[in-house]
Amino acid sequence: MNVYDEAKLKLAHLHTRRHFLKSFSAGLGGAALASLGLPSYALGANPLGSLLGGPLSPRPPHFAPAAKHVIFLHMAGAPSQLELFDYKPILAKLDGQVTPPSLLEGRKFAFIQGAPKMLGPQATFKQHGQSGAWISDHLPYLGTVADEISFLKAMHTDEFNHAPAQLLMYTGNPRLGRPSLGSWAVYGLGTENENLPGFVVLLSGAAGPDAGSSVYGSGFLPTVFQGIQCRSQGDPVLFLSDPDGVPRDMRKASIDAITKINRQQYEETQDLEILTRIAQYELAFRMQMSVPEAMDITSEPAYIQEEYGTAPGEISFANNCLLARRLVERGVRFVQLFHWGWDAHGAGKEEALNYGFKDRCKETDQAITALIVDLKRRGLLEDTLIVWGGEFGRTPMLENRSGQDNPFVGRDHHSDAFTMWMAGGGVKRGFSYGETDEIGYEPVSGRVHVHDLQATILHQLGFDHTRLTFPYQGRDFRLTDVGGRVVREILA
Amino acid sequence: MISQRFSRWNLVLITILLVGVAFLIDPSGRSSSIFRFFGRLHPAMIHFPIVFVIVAFMGSVVNRFTKSERWDSLVHISLFLACWAGLKAVFAGSWLSQTGGYPSDLITLHKWFGIGIVWSSAFLLVVTTAGSGIFQTRMVRLVSWAAVLGGLVVGGDLGGQLTHGRGFVTQYAPAGLRLVLEHPDPMKTRFDLSTPDVTTVYDGIVSPILMEKCSSCHGADRGKGSLRLHTVEAITTHEGDEPLLTAGKPEESLLIKRIELPEGHEDQMPPMYNAKPISHADVELLKWWVSSGASFDQTIASVEMPTTIYTILQAYGLGGIRTGVFALDVAPPDTALIASWRQKGVSVDVLAEGESLLSVRCTVVQDCIWGPEADGLAANVTWIDLRNSDLTDESMAGLGRFPLLTRVNVAGTAISGSGLAAISGHEYLDYLNLYGSMVDDNALQHIELMKKLTSLYLWQTKVSEEGIARLRSALPQTEIDTGDAK
């Protein structure tokens, strides 16, 4: 069969009775509505309808936003709140005592078995700033900006293993398949800079997040909303540069041709994934010029490099913090950082509170502080929300897997109580919300669930989290599932 | 086939039976299990009369168009079957309603619609079989058909709401259609929260509660215990042994104390047996009003609102509280101008759905500040971002035409300061970013006038330390960021 015949056959397939009825009835309904003189937004009430103008074009949120950008600093592996922010002097007194059974009854831990010993704080704490926030000496830099931060001291989650807890944190569900926080944000808002992705992911540390790229995937949203991983070493985005022997103008011509064909195909099938494909080809082409510029931190002056503690040309968290600022400055909506290696069980040197954990603090403290200061003096912190945290917390008990003398100290996963913090983006400054009991084991007030955190982040971006939905498999889905409460107490 | 005489006797019989249903089946009673079984068939049964009515209607339409009487028998038999099938459904429905659990206002309405439809069908049968006389007039025919068909639609919708909840049909209707069709949500109409910056707490929230829960005994008609709560005067002029309201102290206010008495106490208000109970949320709202001063003229927006109160009011439809430029009545922006502005490379974002205010960003300021689009939309722009643009002191003069600016970002531009004169008188200006620009101490005379400013960014500018000190004393409310680590 030659190409022409094949095309004719394909066309005939598309003009089946069912297809005709479908497109006919939709068109008729639209025309009828339009003739009723209804406002145009009534026609766009279908969330898919608003994507047709270009999935990345800017869209207004539900209400005027407090934040236009989010930088989420995820400490993958879950840092211990008891060594950083949740100061528990009584826990120090209980150090070495066997945990009473009343604290263990009905509990399930990832690793702890039997009756573990209590473990006092492995850090010295001091109060910082006018707000008097307790921050440990592991984070000497962060203490200087304590008055910019709102702490959430009674966070809790439903999952006590890394991958499901990370999925819950980013997709609102511990299993695979849902869109991530950044994808929801870009789906809702579109992008501000058409030459850069709306949602950028920067990884550092020895490994990526345990749950893999699903924590920044687009799930059932059109794939144009997925997080794009940029690298501070080598090509910033993989597979972005032109193939050998293909000059840029030829690339342009071929993308234009492909777009035309794709448009035709879209008109025939109305498949949204085709619009996504078109947008991605075009974005990739524009990104060839804009991404290398945005990702080039060597153009920053020496004092900035020094403040952040960057290591140009290498993979480092500090580089990523500086990149985050550069991306936000250029209009990227959502920058997601993952820094791996906080899973301090004490089963080895790298994952011990007295070794690897301290290194992680050193790797991140200076850069995070520099990021806050740098955004602030540029006037960007007001509309950039920084979120810091892990996927869960750590137990007040010592985890000693081997049961023998162990030079390494560690804590097990703990889902009931942990600390996260936010800064900028319309949250209170120098504030702390929520409290845990005397040993940091259970929240006693101001509990904030992961869904509440998500609702709050979306709220700052201008969304009612119950209305930011996407129809999939017969029902409207949302990030916060059936939960979520905006933590108004921390909003400025 | 069906004679006029037959159909009249039919109408009489149907009427008697319907009266029987309406008055003999007590909706609050309990039916025996066989009736309950029959009652639960109601959702299935109602479809039979609907089908018969539709068949009858189609038959008479065909008759009309073919100008014949060929389908008359079909019409008559269908209507006859419709009214008896409908009567069966009414009986079933009445027994079903006795099983309880349905909102009483809806079910009463639904029941009367059902009865009305059945009676109208029987009446319609009389009309269609009538040879001559009053029943034969076109008007009577039309009205009877309209009553049956319209009744079916509305009655059916009410039934849908009973089974699936209010708003079931309209939930996914397009917004415009929804406005026409939707029944007002009682949660959205109980309090007046649409303009929290104008409406007082008393008018919007407290008075509706007092009217609903208290005024049947303590109102215009009755003043039990010589207490009336229906007007501001009645409340403020009340004299009693104990103060009715003590501003700031709900625990010393009789109004609250009586409501909070333990269940069964003889002074408990509202009294247990002859008044509507008051909800916990209402009590919280009243206490909030008293503890914030029991004022009659404080607006909802001006009173500090704890999270619990906010949560309650949000359920009653309180949107975001609007202040500053958001409280203004700004005309919607011209969408054609927005489109042509975008064509020229200016980024224009509507701040939020249904909002008239715009956020604008550009690097070439000519079109952004001076073009015809800027002329047409100047009164809508509230955020302007001219970071690293080619802005000069001269071109900045154009910002004087943007009266509602709240955020102005001119970081990294070449302005030296005189251009700031254009925005120094802006009433709502709250954020000014001059970081990395060329401004020096000459700019201070203009900045000093911006009394509403909450944040000012001066990192990497030529403003001197003395200048900063001068600004700090002139603008004590403003947070001035010079980039120095504190």
Interface residues (C-beta under 8 A of the other chain):
Chain A: L33 L36 G37 L38 P39 Y41 A42 L43 A45 P58 P60 P61 H62 F63 A64 P65 T144 E192 V373 K376 R377 R378 G379 E382 G462 R488 E489
Chain B: P174 A175 G176 L177 T307 Y310 G319 G320 F326 S347 D349 V350 L351 A352 E353 G354 E355 L357 R361 N409 A411 Y431 N433 Y435 S455 Y457 W459 D481 T482 G483 A485
